[in-house]
């Protein structure tokens, strides 16, 4: 046994079991404090989400937060009920659930709508402002289609079938370029004047095969080309001054801003004898509109009738649909004598002789034999 000195400090040595329990307790306390600190952001987020959910639920449970009224303006042919159906907005929908951008997108899916603006107003009122495309008229393919002033087309829907009572029927203008020019011609015609037109038909005059014969709802006729259609905006002023109400009003001058004039309608004019195309049995050939196809003739550079070698006038040929097939190089071909028979006949150029020993060689014009005097025509 060791004997301790008086000066030696007597240490209080803890019991082994009690020391371990205290260490574990402190570790548990530290872990709990750490877990609490880590869980605080999650608790805050959960609390925020819960509060937002409560607010949203409270909003949707309050009857005063639904749409009070829907204001629609700018429509002409589309009914307000149809626009409302496109928007999906009713008095049972919640006001702030209608996102303007999404509502605009749904309404603009209708081809007749040009622009759309949706706004949320005070008092739970939603305002919808639309502008419709300018409609030139309607025509039939397999179904009825609307033609717009921008050149586009869309199928006529039952929701606005009544539009055919306010816009003209279009007959003809079947080619893409003709459709484009027709639409462009009416781009600057007032919508109110378009509504006074009953029918727009493709027509041919001796000097222009693509004329618009426009039947007005008052029974009058307006004859114009693609470049003077805008003159029809003054149709009523012209018509009021007509002494002969059965005469046509013409705006077919090459000058885009030329004044209109009145004259007996071309289909009633018997002062000039007309020649029509006929078939092999002598029957007059008619176009798809039922009109006889007038035979037109080429003229030379001086404006005189172009004649074949027998002295006959050279007609402008037509295709199976009665459309004229004009030779864009007529004057050049006529001067070269390619129309001696009355029809275009371009002679075939003789083939150059080929050296059998060297077939790829290009013949030298200087080594070719000169033509005999008898061979020169």
BAPA-177682 format. One record per residue (C-alpha): residue number from 1; x, y, z. Coordinates in Angstrom, 3 decimals, padded with zeros to 6 digits. Layout:
! residues N
<NUM <X Y Z>>
...
***
This chain:
! residues 377
<1 <000.000 000.000 000.000>>
<2 <001.284 003.430 -000.962>>
<3 <001.173 006.153 001.665>>
<4 <000.117 009.611 000.297>>
<5 <001.826 012.700 001.395>>
<6 <-000.218 015.403 003.028>>
<7 <000.615 017.803 000.241>>
<8 <-000.626 015.427 -002.408>>
<9 <-004.093 016.343 -003.855>>
<10 <-006.743 013.743 -003.430>>
<11 <-008.664 013.410 -006.737>>
<12 <-012.337 012.537 -006.892>>
<13 <-012.327 009.742 -009.475>>
<14 <-015.854 009.154 -010.839>>
<15 <-017.383 005.787 -011.046>>
<16 <-016.949 004.223 -014.526>>
<17 <-020.663 003.541 -015.187>>
<18 <-021.836 007.071 -014.285>>
<19 <-019.218 008.711 -016.608>>
<20 <-020.389 006.788 -019.710>>
<21 <-024.053 007.640 -019.114>>
<22 <-023.271 011.327 -018.931>>
<23 <-021.289 011.253 -022.179>>
<24 <-024.174 009.570 -023.997>>
<25 <-026.610 012.090 -022.558>>
<26 <-024.579 015.054 -023.785>>
<27 <-024.279 013.504 -027.239>>
<28 <-028.028 013.016 -027.364>>
<29 <-028.583 016.619 -026.348>>
<30 <-026.181 017.863 -028.999>>
<31 <-027.804 015.705 -031.696>>
<32 <-031.248 016.914 -030.731>>
<33 <-030.114 020.543 -030.895>>
<34 <-028.582 019.936 -034.369>>
<35 <-031.686 018.173 -035.629>>
<36 <-033.840 021.034 -034.412>>
<37 <-031.665 023.612 -036.146>>
<38 <-031.696 021.559 -039.404>>
<39 <-035.446 021.104 -039.298>>
<40 <-036.239 024.814 -038.796>>
<41 <-036.043 025.773 -042.577>>
<42 <-038.207 022.782 -043.473>>
<43 <-040.738 023.751 -040.860>>
<44 <-040.785 027.307 -042.130>>
<45 <-041.306 026.150 -045.721>>
<46 <-044.037 023.733 -044.685>>
<47 <-045.722 026.462 -042.723>>
<48 <-045.525 028.851 -045.692>>
<49 <-046.967 026.235 -048.054>>
<50 <-049.728 025.468 -045.588>>
<51 <-050.594 029.161 -045.260>>
<52 <-050.659 029.643 -049.033>>
<53 <-052.854 026.573 -049.413>>
<54 <-055.214 027.917 -046.773>>
<55 <-055.369 031.306 -048.523>>
<56 <-056.021 029.707 -051.927>>
<57 <-058.695 027.470 -050.462>>
<58 <-060.258 030.439 -048.716>>
<59 <-060.182 032.422 -052.005>>
<60 <-061.913 029.703 -053.996>>
<61 <-064.473 029.141 -051.269>>
<62 <-065.484 032.815 -051.325>>
<63 <-068.305 033.355 -053.899>>
<64 <-067.320 036.987 -054.462>>
<65 <-064.089 036.012 -056.234>>
<66 <-065.728 034.653 -059.365>>
<67 <-066.043 036.555 -062.645>>
<68 <-068.688 039.221 -062.335>>
<69 <-068.950 040.221 -066.008>>
<70 <-067.313 039.626 -069.399>>
<71 <-067.073 042.646 -071.717>>
<72 <-066.498 041.878 -075.431>>
<73 <-065.944 044.546 -078.092>>
<74 <-064.634 044.915 -081.655>>
<75 <-066.524 041.962 -083.116>>
<76 <-068.482 042.346 -086.372>>
<77 <-069.275 038.890 -087.712>>
<78 <-068.458 036.779 -084.665>>
<79 <-071.147 036.759 -081.985>>
<80 <-070.246 037.619 -078.401>>
<81 <-071.539 034.221 -077.323>>
<82 <-069.135 032.494 -079.730>>
<83 <-066.172 034.571 -078.496>>
<84 <-067.136 033.743 -074.913>>
<85 <-067.189 030.056 -075.798>>
<86 <-063.725 030.409 -077.340>>
<87 <-062.404 032.078 -074.175>>
<88 <-063.860 029.471 -071.831>>
<89 <-064.898 032.223 -069.389>>
<90 <-068.199 031.923 -067.503>>
<91 <-069.668 033.348 -064.305>>
<92 <-068.636 030.135 -062.583>>
<93 <-064.915 030.612 -063.302>>
<94 <-062.700 032.306 -060.748>>
<95 <-061.474 035.752 -061.701>>
<96 <-057.726 035.326 -061.222>>
<97 <-057.763 031.848 -062.721>>
<98 <-058.132 033.489 -066.166>>
<99 <-054.604 034.325 -067.305>>
<100 <-054.936 036.964 -070.083>>
<101 <-052.165 035.571 -072.281>>
<102 <-053.692 032.097 -072.289>>
<103 <-057.193 033.415 -072.969>>
<104 <-055.873 035.494 -075.900>>
<105 <-054.193 032.417 -077.344>>
<106 <-057.428 030.426 -077.251>>
<107 <-059.446 033.168 -078.960>>
<108 <-056.837 033.745 -081.688>>
<109 <-057.103 030.116 -082.734>>
<110 <-060.219 031.234 -084.633>>
<111 <-059.023 032.143 -088.202>>
<112 <-061.427 035.077 -088.460>>
<113 <-059.776 036.793 -085.464>>
<114 <-056.876 039.077 -086.367>>
<115 <-055.863 040.443 -082.950>>
<116 <-057.084 039.938 -079.384>>
<117 <-056.371 041.705 -076.093>>
<118 <-057.619 040.460 -072.709>>
<119 <-057.387 042.482 -069.502>>
<120 <-058.551 042.015 -065.906>>
<121 <-060.505 045.057 -064.722>>
<122 <-061.814 046.267 -061.391>>
<123 <-064.904 044.671 -059.972>>
<124 <-063.961 041.227 -061.310>>
<125 <-064.701 042.307 -064.886>>
<126 <-062.760 040.732 -067.757>>
<127 <-062.483 042.823 -070.922>>
<128 <-061.917 041.173 -074.326>>
<129 <-061.117 043.371 -077.348>>
<130 <-060.895 041.694 -080.741>>
<131 <-060.336 042.832 -084.312>>
<132 <-061.522 040.626 -087.125>>
<133 <-059.848 040.097 -090.470>>
<134 <-061.302 041.939 -093.454>>
<135 <-063.455 039.484 -095.392>>
<136 <-063.474 039.941 -099.186>>
<137 <-066.118 037.288 -099.794>>
<138 <-066.863 033.587 -099.789>>
<139 <-066.591 030.903 -102.444>>
<140 <-067.025 027.192 -102.842>>
<141 <-064.550 024.392 -103.274>>
<142 <-065.859 021.195 -101.712>>
<143 <-067.127 023.420 -098.892>>
<144 <-067.631 027.132 -098.436>>
<145 <-064.496 029.151 -097.649>>
<146 <-063.911 032.760 -096.650>>
<147 <-061.304 034.827 -098.500>>
<148 <-059.564 037.521 -096.458>>
<149 <-057.887 040.706 -097.648>>
<150 <-054.500 039.338 -096.575>>
<151 <-054.890 036.515 -099.121>>
<152 <-055.550 033.750 -096.599>>
<153 <-058.632 031.537 -096.577>>
<154 <-060.494 029.509 -093.964>>
<155 <-063.431 027.157 -093.956>>
<156 <-066.770 028.785 -093.203>>
<157 <-068.053 027.520 -089.842>>
<158 <-071.638 027.025 -088.761>>
<159 <-071.060 029.402 -085.821>>
<160 <-071.024 032.357 -088.236>>
<161 <-072.769 030.979 -091.309>>
<162 <-074.916 034.117 -091.469>>
<163 <-071.871 036.019 -092.758>>
<164 <-072.745 034.960 -096.318>>
<165 <-075.639 037.424 -096.200>>
<166 <-073.179 040.289 -095.669>>
<167 <-070.245 039.466 -097.973>>
<168 <-070.214 038.729 -101.733>>
<169 <-070.022 035.396 -103.494>>
<170 <-066.767 034.984 -105.456>>
<171 <-066.899 033.130 -108.779>>
<172 <-063.681 032.321 -110.635>>
<173 <-060.175 033.544 -109.758>>
<174 <-059.123 029.919 -109.225>>
<175 <-055.391 030.341 -109.782>>
<176 <-053.231 031.301 -106.798>>
<177 <-051.988 034.501 -108.421>>
<178 <-055.529 035.536 -109.355>>
<179 <-056.647 034.954 -105.771>>
<180 <-053.733 036.989 -104.447>>
<181 <-054.489 039.908 -106.775>>
<182 <-058.197 039.790 -105.954>>
<183 <-057.532 039.900 -102.211>>
<184 <-055.000 042.709 -102.630>>
<185 <-057.448 044.662 -104.802>>
<186 <-059.969 044.786 -101.948>>
<187 <-057.455 045.544 -099.196>>
<188 <-058.343 049.249 -099.370>>
<189 <-062.063 048.838 -100.070>>
<190 <-064.233 049.812 -097.115>>
<191 <-065.893 046.949 -095.270>>
<192 <-069.224 048.774 -095.524>>
<193 <-068.884 048.880 -099.317>>
<194 <-067.939 045.187 -099.475>>
<195 <-071.202 044.448 -097.701>>
<196 <-073.067 046.201 -100.540>>
<197 <-071.606 043.756 -103.097>>
<198 <-073.613 040.662 -103.986>>
<199 <-071.184 038.869 -106.315>>
<200 <-067.682 039.198 -107.750>>
<201 <-067.187 037.289 -111.000>>
<202 <-064.128 036.893 -113.174>>
<203 <-064.849 038.427 -116.571>>
<204 <-062.987 039.072 -119.818>>
<205 <-062.962 042.189 -121.992>>
<206 <-061.325 042.376 -125.438>>
<207 <-058.362 044.240 -123.964>>
<208 <-058.162 042.501 -120.576>>
<209 <-058.966 038.863 -119.905>>
<210 <-059.004 039.260 -116.118>>
<211 <-061.641 041.803 -115.210>>
<212 <-063.826 041.857 -112.107>>
<213 <-067.548 042.003 -112.870>>
<214 <-069.058 043.205 -109.604>>
<215 <-072.808 042.880 -109.068>>
<216 <-074.076 045.288 -106.418>>
<217 <-077.007 044.503 -104.156>>
<218 <-078.973 047.352 -105.736>>
<219 <-078.750 045.602 -109.118>>
<220 <-076.037 047.809 -110.622>>
<221 <-072.727 046.631 -112.063>>
<222 <-069.203 047.876 -111.425>>
<223 <-066.466 046.752 -113.851>>
<224 <-062.893 047.103 -112.577>>
<225 <-059.439 045.622 -112.864>>
<226 <-057.207 044.561 -109.983>>
<227 <-055.636 048.020 -109.704>>
<228 <-058.743 050.218 -109.654>>
<229 <-061.020 048.301 -107.301>>
<230 <-060.581 050.993 -104.653>>
<231 <-062.666 053.356 -106.823>>
<232 <-065.725 051.324 -105.813>>
<233 <-065.663 053.146 -102.467>>
<234 <-067.410 055.990 -104.374>>
<235 <-069.884 053.713 -106.145>>
<236 <-073.007 055.217 -104.576>>
<237 <-072.010 058.740 -105.637>>
<238 <-071.437 057.510 -109.207>>
<239 <-074.667 055.520 -109.273>>
<240 <-076.775 058.451 -108.088>>
<241 <-075.581 060.481 -111.093>>
<242 <-076.339 057.759 -113.657>>
<243 <-078.973 058.676 -116.218>>
<244 <-079.139 055.047 -117.353>>
<245 <-079.369 052.897 -114.269>>
<246 <-078.916 049.751 -116.377>>
<247 <-075.500 050.889 -117.570>>
<248 <-072.262 049.699 -115.994>>
<249 <-069.748 051.826 -114.128>>
<250 <-066.208 051.207 -115.367>>
<251 <-062.868 051.699 -113.602>>
<252 <-060.528 049.818 -115.914>>
<253 <-058.012 052.482 -116.872>>
<254 <-054.341 051.606 -116.439>>
<255 <-054.014 054.638 -114.196>>
<256 <-054.673 053.417 -110.667>>
<257 <-056.321 056.717 -109.695>>
<258 <-058.391 057.211 -112.838>>
<259 <-062.002 058.341 -112.506>>
<260 <-064.850 055.972 -113.252>>
<261 <-067.172 056.371 -116.233>>
<262 <-070.473 054.846 -117.279>>
<263 <-071.212 052.907 -120.463>>
<264 <-073.596 050.275 -121.699>>
<265 <-072.685 046.945 -120.140>>
<266 <-070.458 044.819 -122.413>>
<267 <-072.909 041.886 -122.483>>
<268 <-075.632 044.286 -123.717>>
<269 <-073.434 046.051 -126.272>>
<270 <-074.392 044.931 -129.799>>
<271 <-072.646 047.751 -131.609>>
<272 <-069.518 045.655 -132.074>>
<273 <-069.663 042.262 -133.699>>
<274 <-067.886 039.707 -131.577>>
<275 <-066.293 036.496 -132.670>>
<276 <-066.467 033.512 -130.354>>
<277 <-064.488 030.315 -130.204>>
<278 <-066.425 027.331 -131.525>>
<279 <-065.890 023.586 -131.384>>
<280 <-065.703 021.188 -134.332>>
<281 <-069.504 021.155 -134.558>>
<282 <-069.727 024.930 -134.710>>
<283 <-071.071 025.350 -131.187>>
<284 <-069.867 028.318 -129.148>>
<285 <-067.380 027.282 -126.468>>
<286 <-068.294 028.583 -123.019>>
<287 <-066.161 028.956 -119.915>>
<288 <-066.934 027.644 -116.454>>
<289 <-069.185 030.642 -115.838>>
<290 <-071.367 029.898 -118.865>>
<291 <-070.107 032.869 -120.906>>
<292 <-069.092 032.469 -124.551>>
<293 <-065.335 032.756 -125.003>>
<294 <-064.491 035.731 -127.210>>
<295 <-061.730 035.136 -129.727>>
<296 <-058.878 037.639 -129.434>>
<297 <-056.084 038.209 -131.927>>
<298 <-052.418 039.173 -131.768>>
<299 <-051.234 042.559 -133.002>>
<300 <-047.804 043.615 -134.248>>
<301 <-045.595 046.308 -132.757>>
<302 <-047.473 048.995 -134.695>>
<303 <-050.782 047.857 -133.265>>
<304 <-051.991 046.383 -136.556>>
<305 <-053.456 042.872 -136.782>>
<306 <-050.745 040.230 -136.983>>
<307 <-051.303 038.126 -140.125>>
<308 <-050.152 034.701 -141.226>>
<309 <-048.762 033.964 -144.702>>
<310 <-052.318 033.708 -146.110>>
<311 <-053.332 037.105 -144.724>>
<312 <-055.475 035.765 -141.896>>
<313 <-055.385 037.250 -138.412>>
<314 <-053.493 035.154 -135.861>>
<315 <-055.721 034.212 -132.895>>
<316 <-054.537 033.882 -129.308>>
<317 <-055.091 030.180 -128.494>>
<318 <-057.041 028.937 -125.476>>
<319 <-056.698 025.892 -123.240>>
<320 <-059.374 023.351 -122.321>>
<321 <-060.747 025.708 -119.646>>
<322 <-061.084 028.603 -122.073>>
<323 <-058.114 030.525 -120.696>>
<324 <-055.932 032.292 -123.229>>
<325 <-052.390 031.011 -123.716>>
<326 <-050.415 034.069 -124.751>>
<327 <-046.961 033.721 -126.253>>
<328 <-044.691 035.967 -124.140>>
<329 <-042.227 036.153 -127.065>>
<330 <-044.837 036.684 -129.767>>
<331 <-043.267 039.742 -131.392>>
<332 <-039.869 038.057 -131.666>>
<333 <-041.316 034.798 -132.975>>
<334 <-043.628 036.677 -135.359>>
<335 <-040.740 038.628 -136.877>>
<336 <-038.782 035.399 -137.332>>
<337 <-041.645 033.957 -139.364>>
<338 <-042.599 031.275 -136.859>>
<339 <-046.304 032.180 -137.225>>
<340 <-046.571 031.689 -140.989>>
<341 <-049.193 028.969 -140.527>>
<342 <-051.163 030.972 -137.960>>
<343 <-049.745 028.889 -135.129>>
<344 <-046.355 028.921 -133.446>>
<345 <-044.010 026.544 -135.243>>
<346 <-040.340 026.803 -134.283>>
<347 <-038.162 024.940 -136.803>>
<348 <-035.767 022.362 -135.441>>
<349 <-032.093 023.215 -135.805>>
<350 <-030.101 020.674 -137.921>>
<351 <-027.705 018.523 -135.970>>
<352 <-023.974 018.966 -136.585>>
<353 <-022.218 015.976 -138.221>>
<354 <-020.295 013.822 -135.772>>
<355 <-016.826 012.439 -136.502>>
<356 <-017.136 008.681 -135.787>>
<357 <-013.451 008.498 -134.881>>
<358 <-013.708 011.386 -132.449>>
<359 <-017.370 011.740 -131.349>>
<360 <-016.543 014.208 -128.531>>
<361 <-014.859 016.689 -130.866>>
<362 <-016.590 020.054 -131.384>>
<363 <-016.947 020.894 -135.104>>
<364 <-015.010 023.949 -136.229>>
<365 <-017.347 026.326 -138.118>>
<366 <-014.451 027.433 -140.352>>
<367 <-013.843 023.851 -141.520>>
<368 <-017.517 023.207 -142.328>>
<369 <-018.439 023.324 -146.009>>
<370 <-020.217 026.436 -147.148>>
<371 <-023.847 025.984 -148.193>>
<372 <-024.615 025.886 -151.864>>
<373 <-026.547 028.817 -153.345>>
<374 <-029.552 026.548 -153.815>>
<375 <-029.556 025.726 -150.096>>
<376 <-029.915 029.355 -149.054>>
<377 <-033.549 030.225 -148.457>>
***
